[in-house]
């Protein structure tokens, strides 16, 4: 991947995280943007979101989708790009998968009583 596109991904991620933190209130949930993948033509961006807390992930994604136009407009005011990318929100389960892997490793690590 080109260095410029990597910088654009990180810039969109940082700005969008700040905008979401200021503009949208999620009751009892911590919403974080783990990764943003902007297309090479800068017209679309897939935003990978993880949710920790009591609010369901589907509710968070639907709330983000409902306020997509406002988020895109605010992002366009904060960034100077040829195009303001069309945001596509996706669930990111990498944190849950990582904790499951750690849990499995801990189960394997515990000594079994059968060797006695």
N, C-alpha and C positions, 0 to 999 in steps of 0.2 A: 504494500500500500504506500502511496506517495506521502512524503513528509507533510506536504501542505494539507492533504485530506485528514491526516492524523491531528494536525493542529486545529482544523475546523471542527472535527469531532469533539475534541476536548473543550474548545471554546463554547460550542453550542451546549454541551453538557453542563459546564459551569454556569453559564447565563440562565439556562432553563431551570436548573436547580434553585437558583436564587429567586427567580420569578415565581416558581411553584410554591416555595416556602413563604413568600410574601402574600401571594394572591389567593391561594386555596387553603382552606382549613379542613384537615382530616381528623375527625374525632377519634382519639385514642389509637392512632396509628402513626407510625414513622414511615414516611415514604421517601425513598431515595432513588436517584437515577444512577444506575450502575454503568451504563454504557450508551453511547449514541453513535449510530452508524449512518452518516450522511452519504447519500449517493454521489457518484463522481460528478454528475451534472448539477449538484447542489439543490435539486428541486424537491427531494424527499429526504426525510430523516426518520429512521426507526429508533425509538426511544425505549430502552429496556429499563423497566421500573420494578423495584422490589418493595414489598410491604411487610413491615413488622408491627404487630399489634392486633387490636381487636377488630378493626374494620376489615371486612372481606376484600380480597384482592379484586374481585369482579366489580365491587362498588367503587374502588379507587380508580380502576381503569375506565369505568363508565363516567365517573366525575371528570377525569382528565379529558376524555373524548368530548364531553359536553362543553368544556371550556377551551377546546383546541383553538378556535379562531381567535379568542382573546389572548391565549398564550403565544400564538404565532405573531399577532400584531405587536405584542410587547417585545417579543424576541427580535422582530424587525426593527424596533426602535433602539434596541441595545446593540445590535450587530450591524456592521456594514458589510454586506455580502451582495453578490450580484442578484441572487434570489433569496427570499426567505423560505426555508424548506417547509414542505407540508409535513406535519408531525404525525407519525403513526406510533401509537403506544402499544408496547408488548410487555407481557409479564416476564420477569426474569427470576427463575427459580434457583439460581446458582448458589445463593446463601443457604437455602434449604438443602440442596444437594450436598454442599460442603459440610454442613452440620451432620447430615446422615452418614457421610463417609467417615467423619471423626468418630461418630457413635459406633460404627462397625469396627473401626480400628481399635477402639477401647474394648469392645467385646472380644476381639481376637487376642488382645494383649493380656487380658486377665488369665491367670494361671488356672488350669482346670484341676479339679480334685481327683480325676481319674488316674493320674500318674502316681498316686500314693499307694 
